[in-house]
Amino acid sequence: MPCMACGGETRPRVMLYGDGHSEAVTPNEILDLLEDDMADADLVLWVGLSFKQSASVEYFRQALRHLRSAGRENDVPLVVLNPDAEALWNLRTACTNTDSLPLFQVEAASDDVLPALVGRPGLDAENEAEPSHKTGAKDRGADGGGAEGRKRPKR
């Protein structure tokens, strides 16, 4: 579809399979920053991603490659923040060699979790309530094995 202002080609800001224009969605400069960020990261949050699309899984793989090349893959917690219990399962089944990673899931909405991470809970002090989400538990099970993380969550 042509642009009404200039007549040039328009496209949605999503990656289309095989279109050869991924640079328009994620510029190479951003992917270069990913390598630098992984060298210094203390924690990686994957916010709102379902990992149902191959593009989001590929971003995870790229980040993991950078962590591995820096020898930091076991030192940097990787946290999937998504209220859908299947997000981590989708990621684990799309990737290999993730069983030994410090990979966690927080099953909650980002609006509930992110303000608390920066010290600004979204709730008033007068109306404070316990959030209803799981946090802090690795999906690998008590013995460190990966079987629990590979079981499809019940809906």
N, C-alpha and C positions, 0 to 999 in steps of 0.2 A: 504494500500500500504506500503510495507516495505521500511525502510530507506536504501539507497544504501551503506552508510558508516558503519552502525552498525547492520542492519537487524531488528531493532526495528520498532514498529508501528509508522507511521507518521499520522498527522491529520492537517487539516486547522486550523488557529487561529480564528475560529468562533465557536459559541456555536451551537451544533447540538441538536435538541430536543431528550430528552431521552437517550443521550449517556453516562451520568454519569461522564463526564470528564470536568465539568464546571471549576474545579480548574485550568485546563490547560489554560483557557482563562482569567479568573479573579481569581487570587490566593486569598485565604481567608485573607491573610495579607493585601491585597488592600482593601477588604471590611471592615476589622477592622479599617483601616485608615479613611474610610468614616465616621464612627461614631465620631472619634476624630475631623475630619475636620468640620463636621456639628456643633459640639459644639462651634467652634470658628469662623465660617464663617460669613462674613458681606454680602455676595452676592454669589449666586450659578449660574454659567453659564452652560447651556446645549448647547454645541457648535456642530452644524452640525447634530444633531440627528433628525430623522424624526418621531420617536416614532411609527413607523409602526410595529416594531418587539417587541415581548413581553419581550425580555431581556432588552432593553433600558427602557421600562416602569417599569420593576421591579427594575432597578437601581434608577429610580426616586422615586418609592415607598419606597425603603430602605432609601434613603436620607431623605425623608419626615417623615418616622417613627422616625429617629434619631432626626430630628428637633422637632417633636411633643413631644418626650420623654424628651427633654431638655426645653420644653415650649417656643420654639423659632419659631414655624411655621408661625406666623404672623409678625415676626420681620426681617426675612431674605428674600429679594427679590429673586425670582427664575426666571431666564431669559432664554428663549428659543431663541437661535441665529441660524436662519436658513432662507434662502431666500424663502423657500416654505411656503406659507401662511397656508397650512394644518398641519404643524408640531404641533402647539399648539392645534388645533382642535383634532388631533389624540391623543394627551396626555390627554386632558380633557375628551374625550369620553372613554378612556381606564381606567381612574381612577375615584374614587368617592370622594366626600367631598373636591373638589378643589375650589369651588366658592368663599370662603372667603380668599384664599391664595393670597399673593402679587405675582401673576404670570403674567409675561409679555412676549411678543414676540417682537424681533427685526427681521424684515424681511429683511435680508441682508446676504451677504457672509462674512464669518469670516475674510477673507483677507482684507475686507474693514473696519471692526469694531475693531478687536483685536489690530492692531497697534495703533489706536487712543486711546485705553484704557490705553496703557502703555506710551503714550506721543510721539509716533513716527508715525505720519500719513504717509500712504503709498504714498501720492502724493507729488510731488515737490511743493515748495512754488510758483514757477512761473506758474505752471499748475494746481493750486488748483481749485477743483470744488466741488460743493455740492454733497454729497453722496445721492443716490436715494434709501433710505430705511426708514422705519418707526422706530421710537425709542420712548421709554418712556411712551407709552400709555398702560394702563392696558386694558385687553380685557373684563373686567367686565362691562363696560358701566358707565355712569355718576352716576347712582343710586346705584352702587355697586352690582347689581344683576348679576347672571352668565349666563343669557340667550344669550347675545351677543357672549360669548366665546364658546357656544355650537352650534352655527350655522356654517354649513360647509362653508368655504371660497369659493368665486366664482373664477373660473379659468380664 
